[in-house]
Amino acid sequence: MIINSQGIVNFITDNFIVDDYWKYLANGFLVTIQVTIFAFIIGFGLGIFLAMIRVAHKDLAPSWKTPSGILINILNKIANAYITIIRGTPTTVQLLIMFNVVLINLHNLKLVAILTFGLNSAAYMAEIFRSGIQAVNPGEKEAARSLGLSYLQSMSRIVMPQAFRNCLPSFGNEVITLFKETSISGFIGLVDLTRGAGILISKTFKAAPPYFASALIYLIVVLILEQIFHALERRVSHD
């Protein structure tokens, strides 16, 4: 047991403590968390907006003869095209296009990654929210409208709280997926957790310790996120 314990200590010291090698993983992890959080904010906000447009187009059946109808119809077509393109192309390709074409003059790699993953996640969150809204009993909407609430009021006060409850499991999966997808940020040179592990390998010439360490960090965070969303689901179900 003493030999094994000493061996573990030596292993950690040689691969992560010497020359502050652990900082490559720590700094990369910090970047990964930052990209995930800000991309989530973008994806959440834009996803709700896209979902509302698609649901409003279905519920209101707007006419092309009125200004509001024209606006909703145009926005719906844009939303449909956006969701189709984003969901139909690989995230890696989207990241490279944003870096090499769309944001070619933007030298902030972290911002490029945040925008890419945020816009990507928005398409998936839009469909999650849309399915959650459609799962709400139509009678709830009719009751709200009969009480004098406008369409936006009925959606924000009656429908959306129930829709969020309906789509919470899928929403949690999307957040976890977003966190793991940020591992491709190294394709544009951003030093995230995975890229940090790669740099550490170039320093130590050992592939196993950095990769297993980064995989363990991803796993721990995913397990924590799962527990958080499981707790939210139980809380919502109880309420």
Buried (B, 14 or more C-beta within 10 A) or exposed (E): EEEEEEEEEEEBEEBBEEEEBBEBBBBBBEBBBBBBEBBBEBBBEBBBBBBBBBBBBEBEEBEEEEEEBEEBBEBBEEBBEBBEEBEEEEBEEBBBBBBEEEBEEEEEBBBBBBBBBBBBBBBBBBBBBBBBBBEBEEEEBEEBBEEEBEBEEBBEEBBBEBBBBBBBEBBBBBBBBBBEBBBBBBBBEBBBBBBBBBBBBEEBEEEEBBBEBBBEBBEEBBEEBBEEBEEBBEEEEEE
